[in-house]
Amino acid sequence: MAQTNSALHSAPTLANRKELLLFGLSFVVFLVIALTGALLGRPWRTWLPGAEGVNGLFGGVKAAVYTFMSYVI
C-alpha cells in the first residue's frame, strides 16, 4: 500500500494564513501605488523596493512584495 504524507493533506496553519494575508494585502497596496505611478507617467519602479530591474507592472509589484516580505518575516 502506498503511504501518504500527512503534511501534504493537513490544513493550513495560522502562520501560513497570516503570511498569505500579508502577501495579498501588500500586493494590492503595491499594485495601487504602481498603477497610480504608471497612470501619472511617473517612475514608479524607484518607489518600490526590489522592482527597479523588472520591466512589467505585475512582475515589479511581485518583486516588491517579495522584497518587502523578506524584511517583515
Buried (B, 14 or more C-beta within 10 A) or exposed (E): EEEEEEEEEEEEEEEEEEBEEBBEEBBEBBBEBBEEBBEEEEEBBEBBBBBEEBEEBEEBBBBBBBBBBEEEE
